[in-house]
Amino acid sequence: MVRIIDAQRALIDRALGVDQLELGFGAGEDDQRKQWEDDKKALEIRRVELLSEREEEPRAIEELYTVARRRLVPVGLVYLWPETRG
């Protein structure tokens, strides 16, 4: 789980490293520029969230598999033996 989160964080870091000038926005491409800025903000928020998830998620998965309560349930077994074999 930690490796998955680290890989996601590396991809976000790589995406955030791209500069707007490298993307080649022209003068009439304000919509695309605004979309990139919105995406960049969302990626920055997600990057911060991944820091806490890196600590919390592995612990939450381990807790999911811990035994909360052990139970012992009596079970009866009946074995039928035919009279011809007796």
Secondary structure, DSSP 4 states (H G I P E B T S, - for coil): -HHHHHHHHHHHHHHHT--HHHHT--TT-HHHHHHHHHHHHHHHHHHHHHHHHHHHHHHHHHHHTS-S--------------GGG-
